[in-house]
Amino acid sequence: MLRVDGMCGVTPEIRELIVKARRNGKRVKDIAEMFDVNRKTVWKWCKRTMKVGRPVYRDRSRKPYRVHRKITPNVEEAILLLRDSFNWGTQRIMVALLSPPPYIRYFLETVIGEEWRKIRLSRQSINNVLKRHKMNGSPYKKTRKEWKFFRAECPNDMWQIDIKGPFLIDGKRMNALLILDDYSRFLVSVQLFKSITTDVVTQALDQSISTYNSPRKILADNGPQFRATFEKWCTEPQRKIDVVHAPPFYPQCKGKIERCIRNFNEEYIRLDMVFEDISTFVGEYQEWYNTERYNSGIHDIPMNLYLSENVTDLT
């Protein structure tokens, strides 16, 4: 009795013998036992050779008849456009393709010439496109460091505050004041000012506290805006906010707000290279950052985490 090792599969020669045995009147059961295959295999090859034309005993190609490209020419153009215009990496491009802010959506639709449809791509797929056009590679130099990670216990347990600037927007010299919830990465406030004093900082905090309630602590650097007058304002009886100052020359202590500022620089300030009047986009940027932008540090969208503890009613 001729046996075929099942682990090696059935060769084209054996398949031909199976078909000939069936045509000679052998029973399917006997053929299956003879060649150590199941009945389904016998029927499959007998049926396949009944078609018009010369019998073929090789395996069919498993390649699909139709290949639907997920990365269409328009999507590829969008990837290259975002990279070339803003020098974004694969993570930011991935987020922008899936849930772009209104102004980025308008930018893509204007250049591409059709309505933008959200698409979910992996960073590897985006990098493959950049690689084909020799536009891949990180613009940042990475150095390996040991970090001592800390995180607030809940929303509003600690806010981090910092100033970015000066920088040029719409031809004007501006500064940005950013306030970030340490636990959820929720961007509590981002505002543009020509200059930022302690009074400007406390007014911005007053607005934020009236909307989101008061934090237990505020982490700030040792800038002149955050010294004695600021500390006195925070520790007044109606607020009772503890002020924590980061050690000098140690920006890692404020790593979350520093990262937020970097995001702000790359996702907002760089828009000035393409758009006009981007100062009007600040509110849209903050809303997108909080409600749509996926944060890989918390593996979620900031709004989801910030509201998960029922901090306050925002309506």
N, C-alpha and C positions, 0 to 999 in steps of 0.2 A: 504494500500500500504506500503510495506517494504522499509524504507529509511535508507541509510548509511551516516553517517557524513563524508563529503568529506575531512575534516581536519584530520580525523583519518585513512583514507585510506580504502582499501577494504580487509577484512579479508579472509583467506583461505576458511572459511566456506561459505562466500557469493560468492566467486569465483566459488565454486562447484555448488551452486544453480543457478548461471548465466549460467553455461554450461548445466546443466540439463534442464533449461527452454528453452534453444535454441534447445536442442535435442528433446524436446517435441513439437517443432514446433512454439514456440513463435517468434514473429518478433523482430529483433535487436532493433528497435526503442522502442518497448514496454518494452523490458527487460531493456534498458538503463533508461527509466523513472521509472520503478519499483524499481530499486536498486540505483537510483540517481547517475548513472555513465554515462560517455560518450560512444558513439558507439565504439570508438577505443578500449576501455577497454574490451567491450564484445567480439569483434572480436579477440583481442589478446589472451584471455583465451580460447576461443573456438578453435583457431588455435593451441595453445600450447598443448592442451589435445588430439589432433588428432594424435600426434606422437606415435610410437610403444612403448609399455610398460605401466606401471601403471601411470595414470594421477597424476601430482604433481601440487598442487595449492599454493606452497610456492614461495616466490621471489627467483630468481636466484642470485647466488653470483656475486657481482660486481667486484670481484677481477679479474684482467686481466689474460688471459690464459698464456701469456708469460710476465715475468717480466724482463726487460732489466736493469741490474744493471749498474748504472753510475760509481759507485766506484768498479772497477774490482780488482782482487787480485794485479795486477801490480800497479794500482793507489794507493791502500792502502799501498803497500810496499814503494812507492815513498813518501807518506806522512810521514810514520814512519822514513824513511831514512833521510829526510830533518830535521825532528824534532830531531832525535838522533845525527846527524852529526853536526848541527849548532845551535841546541836549539832554532829554530825559532818558533814564534807564528803562529796562524792561518792566520793572514793577510799576512805575508811574504810567508807562504806556499801556500796560495791561488794565490798570484802573480807569484810565481815560477812555479806552475803547469800550469798556463795559458800562461805565456810568459817568459820562463826561459832564462837567459843569456846563451851564447854558452857553457861556461864551466860547468854550472849546467846541461844543456841538455846532455853534454857528460858524466857527472858524473852519471846521471840517466840511460842513455842508457847502460853504462858500467856495472853498478850493476844489473839492471833489465834484460839486455840481449836482448833488442829489441828497435826498433825506438820509440822515445818518441812522443806521439801525445798530443797536447795541450788540456786541459780540463778545463772547468769553473765549479768550485764548490763553494758553499757558505761556509762561515767560520763555520757555524753550522755543516755542513756535515763533514768538516775536524775535528772539535772538537769531533764529535761523534766517529770518527775513533780513535782519540787519547784517548778518554775516555774508549773505549773498551779495549785498551791496557794499561790503567792506566798511560798514558803519558800526560794527559791534565793538565791545570793549568798554570797561568802566572809565569814566573821566576822573575818578577819585583814586587816590593812593591809599591803600589799606595797610594799616599797621596793627599787628596783633597786640592787644592789651588785655589785662585782667581787670574786669569790672566788678565792683561790689554793688549788686542790684538792690534797690529798695523800692517800695511802692506803698502808697497810702492805703489805709484799711477799707475805705469806702468813699463814695462821691462826697465832695465838699469837705473831706478830712484835711486836704491840703491843696492849695492852688500854687502854681508856679507863675511868676511874672517876670517879664524881661522886655528890653527895648531893642529893636532892630533899626539900625540906621547910623548916619543919614544915607539916603540913596535917592536916585532921581526917578521920579514918576511923572509922566506927562510934562517933562522939562522942568519940574519943580523939585526942590530939595525937601525931602520928607523923612519922617521917622514913624515907626510903627510900634504901638504898645500891644503886647500879646499877653493874655491871661489864660492859663491852661489848667484844667483839673487833673491832678496827678494820677488819680485812680483810673479814670476812664479815658484820658486823653481828649476829653471834650474841650473844644476851644470856646471858653467862656466869653472872651472878648478879643477882637482885633480891630484897632482903629488907627487911622493915619493922622499925624499932627506935624506942623512945621517945627515945633520944638516941644519937648516933654519935660515938664517940671513936676515937683511933688504934688502941686494942686491938680494938675492934669491927671496924674496917676490916681489920686484919691477920688476925683470926680468919676473916672472910669470905673473904679471899684464900687463906688456908690450905686452906679447904674447896674452893674452886674449883680450886686447883692440884692437889690430890689427885685431882680428877675429870678435869681437862682438861690437866694438865701446866702447866709454868711458862711465862709469857710472857717474851720477851726484854726488853721495855720496858713501862713503865706511864706513861700520860699522865694527869696530875692537875692540879687548879688549885692555888692557893696557900692553901687553907684550913688551919686549925690541925691537922686530922687528917692532913695529908699533908706535914708538915715534917720536922724533924730525926729524930725517933724513927721515923717511917715510912720515911725514906730509909735509916736504919741497918738496919732490919729487911729492906728489899728487897735491900740490897747485901751481906748476910751470905753467906759462902762457899757455903752449901748452896743459895742462890737465885740470886745474881748477876743481879738484875734492875735495869736502868737506870731511874731515875726522871726523867721529863721533865716540867717544870712549864710550864703555859701562861702566856704573858705576861699581866700584870695588865690588866684592862679590855679583854680581847680574847677574848670567848667563842667567836668563829668558829674559833679554833684547836682547840676541842673540839666542833666542829660535829656530829659523829656522836653523841656521848653527849648533847649538848644536844637533838638531834632525838629521840633515844630517850626522854629525859625528857619531852619534849612529848607523844610518843606515849603514854607511861605515864600522864601526866596526863589525856589525853583518852579513852584507851581503858580505863583502869583506875580512876583516882581518881574520875572522874565517875560511875562505877557506884554510888557512895554515894548518889546522888540517887534511885536506883531500888531497889537491893538492900539487904539487911541482912547484916551479918557479911561484908563483902567482903574482910576480911583473910584469910579462908580461901581466897580465889580466887587468891592470888599465884602459887602453883605452877602452877595451870591456865593463868594468863595467860602465864607464862614459857614453858611448853611450847607453847602456841598460837603465841606470838610467834616461836619458833624453828622450829617444824615445819610450820606452816600459813600463817602470814601472809606474803603476798608483799611483798617490799621493793623499791620502785621504784628505790632508789639502786643496787642491785646486780643488778636485773632477775632475781631468783631468791628462793628461800626461804633464810633464813640457814643452816639446818641443812645444806642441800645443799652450800653453798659451804664451810662450816666443815669438813665431813667429806671434802670432795673431795681434800684433801691428806693424808688418813689421819692426822689429828692424834693420835688415841689411840683405844683401844677403850673405848667408853662402856658396854659391857654388864657 
